[in-house]
Amino acid sequence: MALDRFSAQAAQYARYRIDYPAELYAWLLPQVANHLRAWDCATGNGQVAAVLARHFREVEATDLSASQLAEAPRLPNVRYQVATAEHSPFPDDYFDLITVGQAVHWFDSEAYHREVRRVAGPGATLAEWGYGLSQTGDDAMDALIRRFHDDTVGPYWDANRWHVLDEYARLPFPFARVRRARFEVRKKWSAAWYLDYLRTWSAVANYGRQHEGADAVLLVADELTRLWGQGEREITFPVFARAGVV
C-alpha cells in the first residue's frame, strides 16, 4: 500500500533535503546501454529527474504526492505525473533506465517489481539508492542526533524506515548483473538549517499529526544549537546504491 509521508512538508523537503553526488551518476550512467527514455519513480521534488534530463531524450517522473511534484523544476524533456510505483501509466517495454532515490522502502516490492519488468525495455537498468543518518564527526553531537532519531521520534517512524538503516539488505533485488556502490554527500550547514532538515523527516511529521501540530524538533533544538556553535559545520551523509539489469 502506498504511503504519502511528505506532502505536508513538500516545500521544506525541496529546500532542505540533500541532492546526490556527481559520482553516483558517473557510476550509474555508463551501465545504461541506451539513453532514450528514463523513468524517475517517486521523484519527489524532481532532483534526480533534472539530472537525468541532461542525459536522456525523454524523462518521465512520477510521485504519489502532487504537492511534491509542484516543487519540481520544469524542463522541456521532463514530464511529471501523479502515479505510484506499483501502477504507472506507461506502455510495456518502454524505458532504458528506471531510478528510485530514497523511496523504494515505501513500495510493495512484489507489485513494484512486476511493474518494473513490464515497463523496462530490453536490457534496461534499474537503480535504487538511499542515504543514512548524517555524521558530524563530533561524538556529543552525533549521539544527540542518534537519540533524537532512535528515542525521541523513534516510535513515530513507519516500520519501512528501518530498511534505510540496513541499506536495503532485507529488500529483494532479483535482477541480473547486480552492482553496488557507496558514496558520500558532504554539506556545510548552520544549526538552523539542520533543524529545518530534521523537520522534513516523516517521523517528525507523524509526531505532529499525533500531537496537535506540535514540533518535535523543538525538543532538541536548544541542545543541538548549543553544541553546534556559531556558523556552519560540515556534515556527511552516507549514500548506498545498487543497480541491475531487468
matplotlib code that plots the C-alpha trace (Angstrom):
import matplotlib.pyplot as plt

x = [0.0, 1.4, 2.1, 2.4, 4.6, 6.0, 3.2, 2.7, 6.4, 6.9, 8.4, 10.8, 11.7, 12.7, 14.8, 16.5, 16.9, 20.3, 20.9, 23.0, 26.7, 28.0, 30.0, 26.7, 25.7, 29.2, 28.9, 25.4, 25.1, 27.8, 25.8, 22.9, 23.1, 20.7, 19.9, 16.5, 13.9, 14.3, 11.7, 12.4, 10.0, 9.0, 10.7, 9.6, 10.8, 12.4, 16.1, 17.1, 14.8, 16.6, 19.9, 18.6, 17.2, 20.8, 21.5, 18.2, 16.0, 12.8, 12.4, 9.1, 8.9, 6.2, 5.3, 2.1, 2.3, 1.1, 2.5, 6.0, 5.7, 4.6, 8.1, 9.9, 11.8, 10.0, 12.2, 11.3, 12.1, 10.7, 7.1, 5.7, 2.7, 1.0, 1.3, 2.5, 5.5, 3.1, 0.8, 2.4, 0.7, 3.5, 3.4, 5.2, 8.9, 9.5, 12.4, 16.2, 16.7, 14.5, 15.7, 14.4, 16.1, 15.4, 11.9, 12.0, 11.4, 7.9, 6.9, 5.1, 8.1, 6.3, 3.9, 6.7, 9.0, 6.2, 5.6, 9.4, 9.6, 6.5, 7.8, 11.5, 12.8, 15.3, 18.4, 17.1, 18.8, 17.1, 18.9, 17.9, 19.7, 19.3, 21.2, 21.5, 21.8, 24.2, 27.5, 29.3, 32.4, 31.6, 30.8, 28.4, 26.6, 26.2, 25.0, 22.3, 21.1, 21.0, 19.0, 16.5, 16.3, 16.0, 14.3, 12.5, 10.9, 11.7, 8.1, 6.9, 8.9, 7.0, 8.4, 9.7, 12.3, 14.5, 15.2, 17.2, 19.3, 20.3, 20.9, 18.0, 19.7, 16.3, 14.6, 14.7, 16.6, 16.0, 17.8, 20.9, 24.4, 23.9, 26.4, 26.7, 28.4, 28.8, 29.2, 29.2, 27.4, 29.2, 27.4, 28.2, 25.1, 24.2, 22.3, 19.2, 19.4, 20.0, 17.0, 14.9, 16.3, 15.0, 11.6, 11.5, 11.6, 8.5, 8.7, 8.6, 5.6, 3.9, 4.7, 3.0, -0.1, -0.4, 0.3, -2.0, 0.7, 3.5, 7.0, 9.2, 12.3, 11.8, 12.6, 16.2, 16.7, 18.3, 20.8, 21.7, 22.2, 24.4, 26.6, 26.6, 28.1, 28.1, 28.4, 28.4, 29.5, 30.4, 28.2, 28.4, 25.6, 26.4, 24.8, 24.4, 23.3, 22.5, 21.8, 21.0, 19.7, 15.9]
y = [0.0, 3.4, 5.8, 9.5, 10.9, 14.0, 16.1, 18.2, 19.3, 19.4, 22.9, 22.1, 18.8, 20.6, 23.2, 21.2, 17.6, 16.7, 16.2, 13.2, 13.3, 13.5, 10.3, 8.4, 9.4, 8.8, 5.2, 4.6, 6.1, 4.0, 0.9, 2.0, 0.8, 3.4, 6.9, 7.5, 7.2, 7.2, 6.9, 8.5, 6.8, 8.5, 11.6, 13.8, 17.4, 16.2, 16.5, 13.2, 13.8, 17.1, 15.4, 12.6, 15.2, 16.1, 12.6, 11.2, 12.4, 11.9, 11.6, 10.5, 11.4, 10.2, 10.6, 9.9, 13.4, 16.3, 18.7, 17.3, 17.5, 21.1, 21.8, 20.2, 22.1, 22.5, 21.2, 20.7, 16.9, 16.0, 15.1, 14.9, 12.8, 11.6, 7.8, 5.1, 2.8, -0.2, 1.2, 3.5, 5.0, 3.8, 1.3, -2.0, -2.3, 1.5, 2.6, 2.3, 3.3, 3.3, 5.1, 5.3, 7.6, 7.2, 5.7, 2.0, 1.1, 2.6, 0.3, -3.1, -4.9, -7.6, -5.3, -2.7, -5.4, -6.6, -3.1, -2.6, -5.7, -4.6, -1.1, -1.9, -2.2, -5.0, -4.7, -1.9, -0.9, -0.5, 1.6, 2.2, 4.3, 5.9, 7.6, 7.1, 9.2, 12.1, 12.3, 15.4, 13.8, 15.3, 12.5, 14.6, 16.0, 12.6, 11.0, 13.7, 13.3, 9.5, 9.8, 12.2, 9.7, 6.5, 7.6, 11.0, 10.3, 6.6, 5.5, 7.7, 6.1, 3.8, 0.3, 0.9, 3.4, 0.6, -0.7, 2.5, 1.9, -1.5, -0.2, -2.3, -5.5, -7.1, -5.7, -8.1, -7.1, -10.1, -8.7, -9.6, -8.3, -6.5, -3.9, -2.0, 1.2, 3.7, 7.4, 10.4, 13.7, 16.5, 19.7, 22.7, 23.7, 26.0, 24.7, 26.4, 24.8, 21.3, 21.8, 22.6, 19.5, 17.4, 18.9, 17.0, 13.6, 11.6, 10.7, 14.4, 14.8, 11.8, 13.2, 16.5, 14.7, 12.8, 15.7, 18.5, 20.0, 20.0, 20.4, 17.5, 19.4, 21.9, 19.1, 19.0, 22.5, 24.2, 21.5, 21.0, 24.7, 25.0, 22.0, 23.2, 26.6, 29.7, 29.4, 26.3, 22.8, 20.1, 17.0, 13.8, 11.7, 8.1, 7.1, 3.5, 2.3, -0.8, -1.4, -4.3, -5.4, -6.0]
z = [0.0, -1.0, 1.9, 1.5, 4.3, 2.6, 1.0, 4.2, 4.2, 0.4, 0.3, 3.2, 1.5, -1.7, 0.2, 3.0, 1.7, 0.2, -3.5, -4.8, -5.7, -9.2, -8.5, -8.2, -11.7, -13.1, -11.7, -12.9, -16.4, -18.1, -17.1, -19.2, -22.8, -24.4, -23.3, -24.9, -22.0, -18.3, -15.5, -12.2, -9.9, -6.7, -8.0, -5.1, -6.0, -9.2, -8.3, -10.0, -13.0, -13.6, -13.7, -16.0, -18.3, -19.3, -20.4, -21.8, -24.6, -22.5, -18.8, -17.1, -13.4, -11.1, -7.5, -5.5, -4.0, -6.2, -3.6, -4.1, -7.9, -7.6, -6.2, -9.1, -11.8, -15.2, -18.0, -21.7, -21.8, -18.3, -17.8, -14.2, -13.3, -10.2, -10.0, -7.7, -8.2, -8.4, -11.1, -13.6, -16.8, -19.2, -22.0, -22.0, -22.9, -22.7, -20.6, -20.8, -17.1, -14.0, -10.9, -7.3, -4.9, -1.1, -1.7, -2.5, 1.1, 0.9, -2.0, -2.2, -3.5, -5.4, -7.2, -7.9, -9.4, -11.6, -12.9, -13.4, -15.5, -17.5, -18.5, -18.8, -22.3, -23.4, -21.3, -19.2, -15.9, -12.6, -10.0, -6.4, -3.7, -0.4, 2.4, 6.1, 9.2, 9.0, 10.8, 12.1, 13.5, 16.9, 19.4, 21.5, 18.5, 16.8, 20.0, 20.3, 16.8, 17.2, 20.4, 18.7, 15.8, 17.9, 21.1, 20.7, 17.4, 17.2, 18.0, 15.1, 12.3, 10.0, 10.0, 6.5, 7.8, 9.2, 5.6, 5.1, 8.2, 7.0, 3.4, 1.9, 2.9, 3.5, 0.4, -2.6, -5.7, -8.1, -11.2, -13.2, -13.1, -9.8, -8.8, -5.5, -4.6, -1.7, -1.9, 0.5, 0.4, 2.4, 3.3, 5.4, 7.3, 10.1, 13.2, 11.9, 8.5, 10.1, 12.4, 9.3, 7.7, 10.7, 10.1, 6.7, 8.5, 8.2, 11.9, 12.8, 10.6, 12.2, 15.6, 14.7, 13.4, 16.6, 18.9, 17.6, 15.3, 17.9, 16.5, 17.8, 16.6, 19.4, 21.9, 20.7, 19.2, 22.2, 22.9, 19.3, 18.7, 21.8, 20.6, 17.0, 17.8, 15.6, 11.9, 9.7, 10.5, 8.0, 8.0, 6.0, 4.7, 3.6, 0.3, -0.8, -4.2, -6.2, -9.9, -12.1, -15.5, -15.6]

ax = plt.figure().add_subplot(projection="3d")
ax.plot(x, y, z, "-o")
ax.set_aspect("equal")
plt.show()
